[in-house]
Amino acid sequence: MARFEELVKKATGGVQRGLDSINAKADDLANTVALKEQMQVAEAEIQEIYLEAGKKALELGSGFFAEQAERVKELEAFKEDCECQLLAKQGLKKCPACKNAIPAEDRYCPECGVKIEKE
């Protein structure tokens, strides 16, 4: 009987060490995941700040950024023209007020209700 109790005690100790090891690894993994998530949140905020700063610099358009601001305006106009051409191929046009794609023959926007002037 003493031998059986000794085996049970050893087995129980081994199981406990295994559980302790699993718990330690789980805690380490949770900590790693939390740190990575915090890094991603910080990176997203950094990118948002860069985006806002870049937009503001282009809006000001003075000095160094004047050329870039002009290029952005040109690219936006080009992109708008391409989008209008693609919509026209589908029998659509863009509402001037809400910018939604609407059937080309519509005289009023079904989304916002604005009257569409003939082009």
N, C-alpha and C positions, 0 to 999 in steps of 0.2 A: 504494500500500500504506500509506503514511503517513496518508493521508486516512481509510482504513478503520480503522486503529488509533486515530486521533483520535476517530472516531465511536463506536467500541466503548468507548473511555475515557469519553466523555461519557455514553453510555448507561449504563455501569456506575456512574458517579458519580450519575446521576439515580436509578437503581434503589436505590442505597445510601441516598441522602437520603430516598427514599420509605419504605424499610424502617426507617430511623431514626425517621421521623415516625410510622409505624405503631406501632413499639415504644414510643415516648414516649406516644402516645395510649393504648395498651394498659396501660402502667404507671399512667397517670393514672386510667384507668377502674378498674383493680384497686384503686388506693388509695381512690377514691371509694366503691366497693362495700364495702371493708373498713371505712371510716369510718362508712358508713350502718349496717352490721351492728353495729359497736360501739355506735352510738347506740341501736339497737333493743334490744340486750342491756341497756344501761344503763337504758333506759326501762322494760323489763320488770321489772328489779330494783326500780326506783323504785315501780312499781305494786304489786309484791309487798309491799314495805315498807309502803306506804299501806294495803293490804288488811289486813296483819297488825296494824298500829297501830289501824285502825278496829275490827277484831274485838276486840282487847284492850280498847279503850275501851268498846265496847258490853258486853263481859263484865263489866267493873268496874261499869258502870251507875250510877256515882255522879255527882252534880252535873249538869253540862250534858248528859251523855249518857243520863241516866235515861229521859227521854222517848223518845229514839231507840231505846234498847234495848227498851223496852216495845213500841214500834211494830214493831220487827223480829220480836219474839216473836209478836205478833198476826198479822203477815203470813205468818210461817212456818206458823202453825196454819191460817190460811185456805188457803194453798197446799196444805198436806197434805190438808185436807178436799176441796178441788177435785180433787186427784189421786185420792183414794179414790173420789169420785163418778165420775170418768172411767173408772177401773178397773172399777167395778161395772157400768157400761154395757157393758163388754166381757166380763163374766162373770169378772172377776179381782178379787183383793184384794192387799194388800201384806203380806208377811211381817213380823211385828213385830220379828223379830231381824235379818234381813239386808236388809230393805226391798225385796227383789225382788218383782216382780209374779208372782203364782201363781194357778192356777185357784181360784175362790171355794169350790168344794166340797171342796178338799183339806183333810185334817186334819193333814198334816205338810208342811212346806216341802220341795219337791223339790231346792232349792238348798242349804239348810243343815241340814235334817233336824229343825228344831225343831217341837214339837207345837203346833198352832194351836188355841186355845180358841175355842169357839163364841161368836159375838157375840150 
